[in-house]
Amino acid sequence: MAGLGSDQRGHRAGKEPVMEETIDEKIGRLKLTESESKKQVIDNREEDASPSWSLAGKVLSRKVFHINAISEILRPALGNPKGLLFRDGGPNMFVAKFATERDRERVWERSPWTVSKQACILENFVDCQRPAEIRFDKLLIWVRVLNLPFNLLNSTWGDRIAKEISDDVVRVDVNKQGLTSGGFLRARVWIKVDVPLRRCIAIDSSRRESCDWYELEYEGLPYFCFSCGLIGHADIFCPNPESANMLANDNVPSTSKGAMSLEEEARAANAEFWQVPSRQEEVEVEADEVAADRRMSEAEEEDEPTTTDDGDHTTGDSTDFGDRT
């Protein structure tokens, strides 16, 4: 999968990832010279003991972004916190150093972040790590399970359902009574970026006496491939476009009008799943709509004709098109 780092090169949908040989394994097969075998001992345990609030990040994209471009895009998105510094860590990789722990935790909690709509994966950072040791293989995101029965919209069943979606569940969004709001289950989970996005979940309910399918939606989901469901490349660059996300039955005729192929129809169907705006984006959209309605009402009031005291004539922009004698 392009853009996921050296530890995932050679990955193809439906196949095991090909792990690259490490530098230790390569050197272990070599006959070293005397100077190469000599070790340099560094005792830096007491070096810079002051706390450092940093996060490592990587943009999952085939395109390579310069560190200045990443900084210019992310700095205002992160709220331009005081003292924020960006350090280049390699192709599409960076280290963001914050002045306070509060800023760091705020940025961490508001994941996922994007750079030109490409996923920006964040990871905890320790400065004694090597760049290749940092794994950018998980994305923290809100996922919704739609149209669940009311008896399942609570913390008890919500936690069990969320664990079916992800092995690493951070929390389920419930109120003080342990109930969800909005008519759907909302959970904060870690999803693996080298696994196709899940589109639905099946629940076999004994009370309903049926097994039902429920759609999944992801808040603020970055660009992903409509063919294979992986984050990090578009469908035009998909290494395996004929993978599992095609329509289940190739003999089923296309329901779309026109000459759309089965693969194109599958991509169009997949595009209807997955992505919804975040809660913050929804609030911003609602505020914009309210402001637009207010401006429209004010404009209508200004254009509305007014009536004189005798009731025989009107003033305004209206025009009498009747017969004149």
VOGU-3710 file (C-alpha; in Angstrom, 3 decimals, decimal comma):
1> maglgsdqrg> 0,000/0,000/0,000  1,571/3,228/-1,096  2,560/5,752/1,511  2,394/3,480/4,565  6,097/3,187/5,240  8,780/0,584/4,700  7,225/-1,981/7,049  4,175/-2,356/4,771  5,660/-2,282/1,304  4,548/-5,051/-0,960
11> hragkepvme> 1,143/-5,313/0,708  -1,710/-6,353/-1,531  -5,315/-6,945/-0,638  -5,858/-10,607/0,146  -2,143/-11,323/0,582  0,221/-11,233/3,532  2,421/-8,104/3,635  6,025/-8,634/2,568  8,251/-7,543/5,448  11,451/-5,811/4,461
21> etidekigrl> 14,738/-7,049/5,869  15,964/-4,886/8,754  19,376/-3,206/8,820  20,439/-5,537/11,665  19,566/-8,585/9,561  21,446/-7,194/6,565  24,580/-6,381/8,554  24,396/-9,752/10,305  25,121/-11,439/6,966  28,187/-9,294/6,290
31> klteseskkq> 31,810/-9,817/7,250  32,652/-6,560/9,012  36,023/-4,846/9,102  37,741/-4,014/12,374  36,666/-0,366/12,219  33,078/-1,336/11,401  32,950/-3,749/14,329  34,023/-1,072/16,816  31,138/0,208/18,956  30,701/3,763/20,090
41> vidnreedas> 29,263/3,971/23,601  26,942/6,907/24,311  25,562/7,533/27,791  22,835/10,110/27,233  20,350/9,047/29,900  20,573/12,406/31,643  20,319/14,385/28,407  17,532/16,992/28,402  15,470/15,605/31,276  12,818/18,321/30,852
51> pswslagkvl> 9,385/17,092/29,594  8,740/17,273/25,866  5,209/17,263/24,468  5,559/15,895/20,929  3,674/13,792/18,395  5,016/12,034/15,316  2,908/12,214/12,178  2,796/10,865/8,662  0,687/11,791/5,636  -0,584/8,671/3,857
61> srkvfhinai> -0,274/9,701/0,229  1,556/8,773/-2,951  2,402/12,447/-3,267  5,372/13,655/-1,200  4,603/16,813/0,796  7,383/19,187/1,800  7,624/19,869/5,523  6,802/23,545/4,886  3,575/22,548/3,097  2,609/20,215/5,951
71> seilrpalgn> 3,311/22,976/8,483  1,312/25,613/6,575  -1,692/23,279/6,269  -1,704/21,818/9,777  -0,730/24,881/11,833  -4,039/26,774/11,342  -6,027/23,521/11,461  -4,512/22,700/14,857  -5,476/26,138/16,130  -2,022/27,698/15,723
81> pkgllfrdgg> -0,970/26,895/19,307  1,795/29,031/20,744  5,258/27,483/20,465  4,291/24,785/17,921  7,334/23,577/15,986  7,510/21,145/13,044  10,543/18,973/12,355  11,132/16,989/9,178  11,325/13,234/9,764  11,553/11,933/6,205
91> pnmfvakfat> 9,149/11,583/3,247  5,703/12,747/4,446  6,823/12,261/8,065  7,177/14,964/10,705  7,459/15,605/14,421  5,207/18,263/15,974  6,511/19,694/19,255  4,016/21,494/21,501  4,709/23,985/24,276  2,174/22,434/26,672
101> erdrervwer> 0,724/19,018/27,394  -2,768/20,481/27,023  -2,165/21,440/23,373  -0,721/18,024/22,631  -3,679/16,182/24,182  -6,195/18,431/22,405  -4,646/17,666/19,009  -4,492/13,955/19,849  -8,154/13,829/20,892  -9,432/15,616/17,760
111> spwtvskqac> -8,009/13,058/15,337  -8,353/12,286/12,453  -6,422/15,111/10,773  -5,864/15,529/7,057  -3,387/17,220/4,731  -5,082/18,063/1,416  -7,758/15,517/2,439  -5,116/12,774/2,784  -4,979/10,909/6,098  -2,470/12,274/8,608
121> ilenfvdcqr> -1,673/9,545/11,149  -0,415/10,616/14,578  1,629/8,510/16,971  3,243/8,994/20,362  6,832/10,148/20,014  9,974/9,466/22,037  13,089/11,207/20,756  15,313/8,148/21,240  13,268/6,271/18,620  14,467/5,747/15,079
131> paeirfdkll> 12,099/6,927/12,324  11,627/3,371/11,014  10,532/2,202/14,471  7,434/4,415/14,533  4,448/2,515/13,168  1,766/4,589/11,447  -0,703/1,747/11,051  -3,764/2,894/13,026  -6,216/5,791/12,788  -8,272/7,151/15,692
141> iwvrvlnlpf> -11,775/7,957/14,467  -15,455/8,149/15,426  -17,631/5,430/13,892  -21,428/5,322/13,841  -23,698/2,279/13,727  -26,975/3,357/12,157  -30,571/2,355/12,837  -29,905/0,089/15,809  -32,879/-1,061/17,919  -33,478/1,199/20,919
151> nllnstwgdr> -32,651/-1,543/23,420  -29,091/-1,661/22,018  -28,451/2,092/22,188  -26,757/2,045/25,587  -23,312/1,663/27,089  -23,638/-2,063/27,843  -24,506/-3,242/24,346  -22,713/-0,329/22,699  -19,356/-1,436/24,078  -19,875/-5,015/22,842
161> iakeisddvv> -20,941/-3,853/19,379  -18,010/-1,431/19,122  -15,555/-4,226/20,009  -16,910/-6,164/17,039  -15,868/-3,265/14,791  -12,449/-2,733/16,391  -10,268/-4,573/18,895  -9,222/-1,224/20,360  -12,233/0,786/21,574  -11,476/4,059/23,359
171> rvdvnkqglt> -15,014/4,892/24,491  -18,694/4,853/23,548  -20,504/8,201/23,380  -23,297/8,033/25,987  -24,887/10,437/28,470  -24,933/10,207/32,278  -27,745/7,669/32,094  -25,649/5,443/29,829  -27,830/6,096/26,760  -26,782/7,250/23,297
181> sggflrarvw> -28,148/10,310/21,491  -28,863/11,015/17,832  -30,564/7,721/17,038  -27,305/5,826/16,407  -24,405/4,273/18,287  -21,254/6,412/18,265  -17,895/4,981/19,328  -14,297/6,218/19,357  -12,137/3,427/17,949  -8,760/2,680/16,409
191> ikvdvplrrc> -8,971/1,253/12,886  -6,096/-0,391/11,030  -5,176/1,446/7,839  -3,876/-1,718/6,142  -7,291/-3,407/6,455  -10,271/-2,472/4,223  -12,778/-0,176/5,866  -15,704/-2,063/7,235  -19,043/-1,044/5,758  -21,579/-2,904/7,860
201> iaidssrres> -22,123/-5,193/10,823  -24,541/-8,117/11,264  -26,337/-8,608/14,588  -28,346/-11,737/15,355  -30,875/-10,629/17,960  -32,819/-13,192/19,976  -35,494/-10,628/20,881  -36,014/-9,646/17,254  -35,651/-13,294/16,161  -33,702/-12,201/13,118
211> cdwyeleyeg> -30,199/-11,394/11,887  -30,078/-7,826/10,590  -27,448/-5,736/8,801  -26,514/-2,272/10,027  -24,550/0,383/8,126  -21,354/1,941/9,471  -20,357/5,560/8,935  -17,091/7,290/9,832  -16,811/10,923/10,913  -14,265/13,035/9,048
221> lpyfcfscgl> -12,933/10,094/7,048  -9,929/11,020/4,841  -9,557/10,010/1,198  -9,616/6,263/0,637  -9,898/3,789/-2,227  -13,429/2,999/-3,409  -12,172/-0,248/-4,965  -10,398/-1,978/-2,076  -11,460/0,180/0,883  -7,906/0,990/2,019
231> ighadifcpn> -6,762/4,401/3,217  -3,683/5,846/1,513  -4,417/5,755/-2,224  -7,195/6,559/-4,674  -8,965/3,909/-6,710  -7,122/5,044/-9,846  -3,870/3,908/-8,167  -5,328/0,785/-6,558  -2,867/-2,140/-6,821  -5,722/-4,641/-6,753
241> pesanmland> -8,927/-3,082/-8,171  -10,577/-6,478/-8,693  -10,505/-7,222/-4,940  -13,260/-8,169/-2,532  -15,320/-4,993/-2,766  -16,821/-5,892/-6,123  -20,513/-6,777/-6,244  -21,118/-10,163/-4,664  -22,911/-11,669/-7,677  -21,483/-10,887/-11,112
251> nvpstskgam> -24,642/-12,280/-12,701  -26,831/-9,582/-11,179  -27,683/-7,013/-13,878  -26,660/-3,415/-13,284  -29,342/-1,282/-11,661  -27,861/1,934/-13,045  -28,982/3,476/-16,279  -26,293/3,557/-18,935  -23,267/1,445/-19,681  -21,781/1,327/-16,158
261> sleeearaan> -19,621/-1,744/-15,632  -19,931/-3,935/-12,545  -16,649/-2,553/-11,191  -17,830/1,031/-11,702  -21,166/0,227/-10,067  -19,385/-1,337/-7,092  -17,250/1,771/-6,679  -20,332/3,988/-6,871  -22,075/1,795/-4,278  -19,053/1,926/-1,980
271> aefwqvpsrq> -18,940/5,714/-2,280  -22,371/5,880/-0,619  -20,995/4,214/2,518  -18,465/5,221/5,120  -18,135/8,983/5,201  -20,084/11,546/7,203  -18,961/14,926/8,517  -17,717/15,236/12,065  -19,953/16,621/14,811  -18,072/19,933/14,648
281> eeveveadev> -18,582/20,153/10,874  -22,296/19,430/11,305  -22,630/22,256/13,831  -20,785/24,634/11,477  -23,079/23,655/8,571  -26,182/24,197/10,724  -24,878/27,621/11,807  -24,271/28,579/8,171  -27,791/27,473/7,227  -29,334/29,482/10,068
291> aadrrmseae> -27,364/32,575/9,037  -28,401/32,105/5,397  -32,084/31,797/6,404  -31,810/34,955/8,504  -30,305/36,909/5,617  -33,011/35,650/3,257  -35,771/36,660/5,695  -34,278/40,131/6,089  -34,051/40,534/2,303  -37,695/39,456/1,878
301> eedeptttdd> -38,809/41,974/4,508  -36,974/44,756/2,707  -38,540/43,822/-0,664  -42,066/43,397/0,741  -44,463/46,174/-0,540  -46,036/48,516/2,005  -49,691/49,698/2,007  -50,813/53,351/2,339  -53,473/54,541/4,775  -56,303/54,760/2,179
311> gdhttgdstd> -55,685/51,188/1,056  -55,966/52,119/-2,626  -52,316/52,310/-3,595  -49,140/50,411/-2,808  -45,554/51,479/-2,835  -42,632/49,254/-3,630  -41,322/47,378/-6,612  -44,661/45,892/-7,714  -46,040/47,016/-11,104  -49,644/47,158/-12,281
321> fgdrt> -49,943/45,383/-15,633  -53,714/45,844/-15,941  -55,493/47,801/-18,681  -55,047/51,520/-18,392  -57,848/53,845/-19,510
//
